[in-house]
């Protein structure tokens, strides 16, 4: 639908117009994930002798923290549009509500999936146990990343419910 593409283009122009927001919502979460996953191994990436066990303890919260930094900005955008009545004006001028939400969800999803897909990438680089096989480092064994596909699928799907719940929470403000 052309109207949904226009809304997605509008969202992209909002992001491109303010590069500082792009740094805070994409680069900062990626930097935090690099620090969280890289610090325990001393930033030795792709080193088979240093296997990451971050996700076995409290490290499972770190991907959620990074993704929530991104998704919280979406709530701010929706609250700002509600207070300035921008959404009301767009819809009253003939934009179908379905096109508004389709364009908004598409671009916000693409924004969040960039950070979400970085989690399995940095997990592979730091040899996290939940991705590598064998799960425990053994001398003389070759390391494979057979479980990485499941992590990539989960990282691709997870931003959608998180984004939709952020939209729901934005109505509290």
N, C-alpha and C positions, 0 to 999 in steps of 0.2 A: 504494500500500500504506500502510495506516495506521501501521504500525510505522516505516517509513522517514520518514514525515512527523513522527512523534514524535521521532526521532533528529535530524532537521533542526531541529525546534523547540528541542530541547535544545542543539544547537550555537549556534543564534541566541541563546538565553538566556545561554550562556557568553560570547558576544561582548558582548551588551548589559549584562551584569553588570560588565564591566570596561571602562569607556570609554577608559581609558588605552591598552589594547591596540588598540582601534579607531583611536585617533589614530596609534599607531606603525605599524599595518599598512595603513591606507588614506590618511590625510592626509599622513603623512611621504613615502611614495613619490610622491604627487601633487605635493607641494611640490617634491621633488627634480626631478621631470620638468619642472615649470614653470620651475625655475631652469636646468636643463640646456638646454632648448629656447629659453627666453626671453633668457638672458644674451647670446648672440652677436648678437642683433638689438637689444639695449638695451631689451628688454621692449616693443617696438613691435609690438603684435598687430594683425593684419589690415592691415599696411602693405605695399602692393604693391611699394614700392621696396626693402624689405629682405627678401630671400629667404633662407630658411634652408638651409644646406648641412650641417647637423649630422650627418645620417645617412650622408653620403658619406665621412666619416672614421671616427674612433673612436666617434662618437655612436651607432652601432648597438648598442653595449653598454649604453647607458643604459636602454632599456626592459627589458632582461633583468635589470639590477641592481634596478630598481624592482619588477619582478614577483617576484624572488627574496626581497626583503624580506617580501613578503606570504606567499609559499609556505613560507618557513622557519618561520613561526609554526605552520603546519599540522603540521610534523614535531614541533615541541615539544609540541603537543597530544597527538599519538599516543604519543609517548614517555612523557609524563606519565600518560596512561591506562594504558599498559602497566605502568609502575612501581607505580601504585596499584591495579592489577588491575580498573579500572572496566569495561573492555571485557569481561573474563572474567565479571564479575558480571552484566552486562547479558545476555550470551549464555547464561549458565547459568540465568538466570531466565526464559528462553524467547524472547528476542529473536532472530529469525533473523539469521545473519551477513550475508546479502544486504541485509536492511533496515538493519543497522548501517552497512555500507559505502555503500549508496545514499544514506542521509541525510547521511552525512559528506561524501561526494563532492559532492552537490548544493550544500550550503551553502558548502563551501570553494571550489567552482567559482564560485558567485555572488560570493563575497568577492573572488576573484582577478580576475574579469572586470571588475569596477568599475575597478580600476587599469589593467588591460590596455586597456580601451576609452578610457581617458583619453589614451593615446599618440596615436591618430589625431586626437583632438580638439585636443590641444595642437599637433600637427603642422599641422593646418589653420590654427589661429590664428597660428602663426609662419611660415606659407607655406613649409613644407619642400619642397625640390625633388622628393622622391620622391612627393609627393602632387599637386603642381600641374602644370598643363600651360600653356604650354610649360615644359619643365624649366629652361631658362635664361631669366633675365629679359631681355626685349626691350622697347624703347620702343614704345609704341603698340599693344601686344598685350593682349588681355584674358586674364585668368587664370581658368582653370577648375580644378575639383577632381575631374576624372573618375576619377582613380586612387584616390580616397578610399574607394570601396566595397571594393576589394580589401584595403585596410589595415584596414577595419572587420571584414571577414570573418576575416582573419588574427588580429586582436585578440580576436575572439570564440572562435576555436578554440584558440588557443595556450595558455590556462591549463589545459586538460584534461591534456595530456601532462606539463606541468610539475608539476601537482599530483600526478599518479600517480607520477612519478619521485621526488617528495619523500616520498610514502608509502613507496616502496621503500627510499629512503635512511634513513628513520626506523628501519628494522630493524637498521641498523648500530650503533645506540646502545642 
